[in-house]
């Protein structure tokens, strides 16, 4: 009875695209290369006020953010989303504001004490 519960809990799931981590890694590298090659055209076409190197740095940061993932299904889903984003960007189905949203500065924490709130004019 207990062995059936263990087998039921560790159920095998159907992969989305990749069968193992190595294949998912190759797909992620191919997506990175595709974005890397398209960045000069994207910068020129959308006329964004960033250099190609700044865009490549931001691309690197975005991929590094997800480097700790190990679940193949999650990696595949992110790859699918990245491919969709690339297609939308290359076909100019986005506007300049969508592209610039990737460069948003990090939000500053709101003040918590009375004096900081008073000086910033926050209620």
C-alpha positions, -999 to +999 in steps of 0.1 A: +000+000+000+028+024+009+047+016-023+017+025-044+015+058-026+051+065-034+047+055-070+016+076-073+034+107-059+065+104-082+045+102-114+062+106-147+052+138-166+052+142-203+079+166-215+070+197-235+100+198-259+131+185-243+137+150-230+165+159-206+185+188-192+211+186-220+186+191-247+169+219-228+203+236-224+209+234-262+175+249-269+183+277-244+216+284-261+200+285-295+174+309-283+202+331-268+221+331-300+190+340-320+183+370-298+220+379-298+220+380-337+188+399-339+197+427-314+214+450-339+184+449-362+160+454-333+179+484-320+179+500-354+143+491-363+127+503-330+152+533-327+157+527-290+181+549-272+204+521-261+235+507-277+237+471-290+261+463-262+237+476-235+210+454-251+233+424-251+242+430-215+205+431-206+199+399-226+227+382-207+212+393-174+178+379-184+192+345-192+214+345-161+184+352-140+170+317-149+203+297-149+195+280-116+163+262-130+165+224-132+129+214-141+129+206-178+092+215-182+098+250-167+128+256-189+109+245-220+080+268-212+104+298-208+121+289-241+087+288-258+078+322-243+113+336-254+107+323-290+073+340-291+088+373-278+115+371-304+090+365-332+068+394-320+098+417-318+113+408-351+080+411-370+075+445-353+043+434-336+054+454-306+059+491-300+089+509-287+074+511-252+073+473-250+109+470-258+119+498-234+100+481-206+129+455-204+152+484-193+130+496-164+151+506-134+145+486-103+118+501-081+131+519-050+116+508-017+089+530-003+098+549+029+085+533+061+093+558+088+075+591+094+103+615+086+112+598+053+075+598+042+072+634+052+102+645+033+091+626+001+055+639+004+040+604+007+008+600+028 
